[in-house]
Amino acid sequence: MSEKPDNTTHFGYKTVNTEEKAEKVAEVFHSVASSYDLMNDLMSAGIHRLWKRMTIEMSGVRRGHKVLDIAGGTGDLAAKFSRIVGSEGQVVLADINDSMLKVGRDRLVDRGVVNNIQFAQANAQYLPFPDNTFDVITIAFGLRNVTDKDMALRSMNRVLKPGGKLLVLEFSKPPSTLLSKIYDSYSFSLLPKLGQLFAKDSDSYQYLAESIRMHPDQETLKSMVENAGFSNCDYHNMTGGIVALHRGVKP
């Protein structure tokens, strides 16, 4: 990978000024917000629900816990956490994108599960919460869109309580060369076509495919989580390593 000037970053395969990335990512998610859940089901053949169920099971969330779901989007994780933590607990659904947050809020209101859920439009790099606030933080399919991932991970560490747990669910790198080739073919041939057909937006899904390829691999991300101050870090590959779930504990 070529070296970039300090004031630039990646937006998919493009190099852009650092301050531009958040705006460009926002444009993508403004575009896809209304069709986001449908596209997740189509892109993963529904398997994303199993990935998220595994995240919830490995989170160790219990009744009375306070949970922060970053890049919580349309609220599927938040809805499940809401039922687990109960009336004594609290779930904060945070997303930097107001279109995604509005879709999530509307859907949770429709489900009648907002009594213990709060909503926050927040940048993962600058989480607007006091130190040592949350028992568990999750970020599912959101870290790869963050401009400064190291800064975001440090911010998550700050707002976790000592002993609190971070879970990062994200697309990753399949160890199998054959699976990688099949996955690349699917991502760059079929994914933009699905985006055009069902979301009327092929460019956004081209970006999403590229952003997955630019995201750190499993071992690199594990090191980043450790460097952000977490201990007992590990990861679990799912679906052949197409997705990985990273965990870390705040000492």
C-alpha positions as CSV (number, residue, x, y, z in Angstrom):
1,M,0.0,0.0,0.0
2,S,1.5,3.4,-1.0
3,E,2.3,6.0,1.6
4,K,-0.2,8.9,2.0
5,P,0.4,12.4,3.1
6,D,-0.6,13.0,6.7
7,N,-3.7,15.0,5.8
8,T,-5.2,12.4,3.5
9,T,-7.1,9.1,4.0
10,H,-8.8,6.4,2.0
11,F,-12.4,6.6,0.8
12,G,-12.7,3.2,-0.7
13,Y,-9.9,3.0,-3.2
14,K,-9.7,6.8,-3.6
15,T,-7.4,9.1,-1.6
16,V,-9.2,12.1,-0.2
17,N,-8.4,14.9,2.3
18,T,-9.1,13.7,5.8
19,E,-11.8,16.3,6.5
20,E,-13.6,15.2,3.3
21,K,-14.1,11.5,4.3
22,A,-16.8,12.0,6.9
23,E,-18.8,14.1,4.5
24,K,-18.4,11.5,1.7
25,V,-19.4,8.6,4.0
26,A,-22.4,10.6,5.1
27,E,-23.5,11.0,1.5
28,V,-23.3,7.2,1.1
29,F,-25.5,6.5,4.1
30,H,-27.9,9.3,3.4
31,S,-28.4,7.5,0.1
32,V,-28.9,4.0,1.4
33,A,-30.6,4.6,4.7
34,S,-34.2,3.7,3.6
35,S,-33.1,0.5,1.9
36,Y,-30.3,-0.5,4.4
37,D,-32.0,-3.4,6.1
38,L,-33.3,-4.9,2.8
39,M,-29.8,-4.6,1.2
40,N,-28.2,-6.3,4.3
41,D,-30.5,-9.2,3.9
42,L,-29.9,-9.4,0.1
43,M,-26.1,-9.0,0.4
44,S,-25.6,-11.6,3.1
45,A,-28.6,-13.9,2.3
46,G,-29.8,-13.1,5.8
47,I,-26.6,-14.4,7.5
48,H,-25.9,-11.0,9.0
49,R,-28.6,-11.8,11.6
50,L,-26.5,-14.8,12.8
51,W,-23.4,-12.6,13.0
52,K,-25.2,-10.1,15.1
53,R,-26.7,-12.9,17.3
54,M,-23.2,-14.1,18.0
55,T,-22.2,-10.6,18.9
56,I,-25.0,-10.3,21.4
57,E,-24.2,-13.7,22.9
58,M,-20.5,-12.9,23.3
59,S,-21.2,-9.5,24.7
60,G,-22.2,-10.9,28.1
61,V,-24.9,-8.2,28.4
62,R,-27.0,-8.7,31.4
63,R,-30.1,-7.1,33.1
64,G,-29.3,-3.6,34.4
65,H,-26.3,-3.0,32.0
66,K,-25.7,0.2,30.2
67,V,-24.9,-0.5,26.5
68,L,-23.6,1.8,23.7
69,D,-24.2,0.7,20.2
70,I,-22.1,2.8,17.9
71,A,-23.0,3.1,14.2
72,G,-26.2,1.5,15.4
73,G,-28.0,2.5,12.2
74,T,-31.5,1.0,11.9
75,G,-31.5,-0.4,15.5
76,D,-31.5,-4.2,15.2
77,L,-28.8,-4.7,17.8
78,A,-30.3,-2.0,20.1
79,A,-33.7,-3.6,20.0
80,K,-32.3,-6.9,21.2
81,F,-30.1,-5.3,23.9
82,S,-33.1,-3.3,25.1
83,R,-34.9,-6.5,26.0
84,I,-31.9,-8.0,27.7
85,V,-31.0,-5.0,29.9
86,G,-34.6,-4.4,31.0
87,S,-36.1,-1.4,32.7
88,E,-33.1,-1.1,35.1
89,G,-30.7,-0.9,32.1
90,Q,-30.2,1.5,29.3
91,V,-29.2,1.3,25.6
92,V,-27.7,4.3,23.7
93,L,-28.0,4.0,19.9
94,A,-25.4,6.3,18.4
95,D,-24.8,7.0,14.7
96,I,-23.0,9.9,13.0
97,N,-25.5,9.9,10.2
98,D,-28.9,11.6,11.0
99,S,-30.7,9.7,8.1
100,M,-29.7,6.3,9.6
101,L,-30.5,7.5,13.1
102,K,-34.0,8.7,12.0
103,V,-34.7,5.3,10.3
104,G,-33.5,3.5,13.5
105,R,-35.6,5.7,15.8
106,D,-38.8,5.3,13.7
107,R,-38.4,1.5,13.5
108,L,-37.8,1.1,17.2
109,V,-40.8,3.3,18.0
110,D,-42.8,1.1,15.7
111,R,-41.6,-2.0,17.7
112,G,-42.5,-0.3,21.0
113,V,-39.0,-0.8,22.4
114,V,-37.8,2.7,23.1
115,N,-38.5,3.0,26.9
116,N,-34.9,2.3,27.8
117,I,-33.3,3.5,24.6
118,Q,-31.7,6.8,24.0
119,F,-30.5,8.2,20.6
120,A,-27.3,10.2,20.0
121,Q,-25.9,11.6,16.8
122,A,-22.2,11.1,17.6
123,N,-18.8,10.7,15.9
124,A,-17.0,7.6,17.2
125,Q,-13.8,9.6,17.4
126,Y,-15.3,12.1,19.8
127,L,-17.9,10.2,21.9
128,P,-19.9,12.7,23.9
129,F,-20.2,10.7,27.1
130,P,-18.4,10.8,30.4
131,D,-15.5,8.5,31.3
132,N,-16.4,5.0,32.6
133,T,-20.1,5.1,31.5
134,F,-20.8,1.9,29.7
135,D,-20.7,-1.8,30.6
136,V,-20.6,-2.9,26.9
137,I,-19.9,-1.1,23.6
138,T,-20.6,-2.6,20.2
139,I,-19.9,-1.3,16.7
140,A,-21.2,-3.5,13.9
141,F,-20.1,-2.8,10.3
142,G,-19.2,0.8,11.2
143,L,-15.5,0.9,12.1
144,R,-14.3,0.7,8.5
145,N,-16.1,3.9,7.8
146,V,-14.4,5.8,10.6
147,T,-11.7,8.3,9.5
148,D,-9.3,7.7,12.4
149,K,-9.9,4.2,13.7
150,D,-7.2,4.4,16.4
151,M,-8.7,7.6,17.8
152,A,-12.2,6.0,17.8
153,L,-10.9,2.9,19.7
154,R,-9.3,5.1,22.3
155,S,-12.6,7.1,22.6
156,M,-14.5,3.8,23.2
157,N,-11.9,2.7,25.8
158,R,-12.4,6.0,27.6
159,V,-16.2,5.7,28.0
160,L,-16.2,2.1,29.0
161,K,-16.2,1.2,32.7
162,P,-13.2,-0.8,34.0
163,G,-14.0,-4.4,33.2
164,G,-16.3,-3.3,30.4
165,K,-16.2,-5.1,27.1
166,L,-15.8,-3.8,23.5
167,L,-17.1,-5.9,20.5
168,V,-16.2,-4.9,16.9
169,L,-18.2,-6.8,14.3
170,E,-16.7,-6.1,10.8
171,F,-16.0,-7.5,7.4
172,S,-12.5,-9.0,7.3
173,K,-10.1,-11.1,5.2
174,P,-10.9,-14.8,4.5
175,P,-7.7,-16.9,5.1
176,S,-8.7,-19.1,2.1
177,T,-7.4,-17.8,-1.2
178,L,-10.2,-19.5,-3.1
179,L,-12.9,-18.0,-0.8
180,S,-11.2,-14.6,-1.2
181,K,-11.4,-14.8,-5.0
182,I,-15.1,-15.8,-4.9
183,Y,-15.8,-13.0,-2.4
184,D,-14.0,-10.4,-4.5
185,S,-16.0,-11.5,-7.6
186,Y,-19.2,-11.3,-5.7
187,S,-18.4,-7.9,-4.1
188,F,-17.3,-6.1,-7.2
189,S,-19.6,-7.7,-9.8
190,L,-22.8,-8.5,-8.1
191,L,-22.9,-6.0,-5.1
192,P,-23.1,-2.8,-7.2
193,K,-25.8,-4.4,-9.4
194,L,-27.9,-5.3,-6.3
195,G,-27.4,-1.7,-5.1
196,Q,-28.6,-0.3,-8.4
197,L,-31.6,-2.7,-8.6
198,F,-32.9,-2.4,-5.1
199,A,-31.5,0.9,-3.8
200,K,-31.1,2.8,-7.1
201,D,-27.5,3.4,-6.1
202,S,-24.6,1.4,-7.5
203,D,-21.9,3.9,-6.5
204,S,-22.5,3.6,-2.8
205,Y,-22.3,-0.2,-2.9
206,Q,-19.1,0.1,-5.0
207,Y,-17.7,2.2,-2.2
208,L,-18.9,-0.3,0.5
209,A,-17.1,-3.1,-1.4
210,E,-13.9,-1.1,-1.7
211,S,-14.1,0.0,2.0
212,I,-14.1,-3.7,3.1
213,R,-10.9,-4.3,1.1
214,M,-9.2,-1.3,2.7
215,H,-10.1,-2.3,6.3
216,P,-7.4,-3.9,8.4
217,D,-7.1,-7.7,8.5
218,Q,-7.9,-9.6,11.7
219,E,-4.4,-9.5,13.3
220,T,-3.9,-5.9,12.4
221,L,-7.2,-4.9,14.0
222,K,-6.4,-7.0,17.1
223,S,-3.2,-5.0,17.5
224,M,-5.1,-1.8,17.1
225,V,-7.5,-2.8,19.8
226,E,-4.6,-3.7,22.1
227,N,-2.8,-0.4,21.4
228,A,-6.0,1.5,22.3
229,G,-5.6,0.2,25.8
230,F,-7.7,-3.0,25.8
231,S,-6.6,-6.3,27.3
232,N,-7.7,-10.0,26.7
233,C,-8.1,-9.2,23.0
234,D,-9.2,-11.9,20.6
235,Y,-11.2,-12.4,17.5
236,H,-13.5,-15.0,16.1
237,N,-13.8,-15.6,12.3
238,M,-17.3,-16.2,11.0
239,T,-18.4,-17.5,7.5
240,G,-14.8,-18.4,6.6
241,G,-13.4,-15.1,7.8
242,I,-15.6,-12.9,5.6
243,V,-16.6,-11.4,8.9
244,A,-14.7,-11.3,12.2
245,L,-15.8,-10.4,15.7
246,H,-13.1,-8.7,17.8
247,R,-13.3,-8.4,21.6
248,G,-11.4,-6.5,24.2
249,V,-11.8,-5.6,27.9
250,K,-10.9,-2.3,29.5
251,P,-8.5,-3.1,32.4
